[in-house]
Amino acid sequence: MPDDAFSKALKEMDEISITVKGRRSGRKITLPVWFVLEGHTLWLLPVGGSRTQWFRNLLADPTITVRAGRQRHTLTARPTRGPKTVGAVVRKFRARYTPGEIRRYYTVFDAAVKIPLAA
């Protein structure tokens, strides 16, 4: 379970790195993503929705490593395509990063990822 240093690092970041396992290659893939921290939950929004490769990789293996600054934790992601949940996550992203930035970078809003930080 992540500690206070990890939560503090998340609060100080606008972008984190995630590492997922390729569903075909089995290789570790690391990339930067935006996120929203809500209590003990980290929310991710794939820029291309459910077609985003890292989202599809999480469907095959939900293990995800999240790095915020020097803090790193391996957690279990919960990918979802539920419209109500995805809509709520999109609203959170628009509030954090502004609607214009979300419109600029995100193309499809049919998937989100919930990462519980507490057991």
Secondary structure, DSSP 8 states (H G I E B T S, - for coil): ---HHHHHHHHH-SEEEEEEE-TTT--EEEEEEE-EEETTEEEE--TTGGG-HHHHHHHH--EEEEEETTEEEEEE-EEE--HHHHHHHHHHHHHHH-HHHHHHH----S-EEEEES--
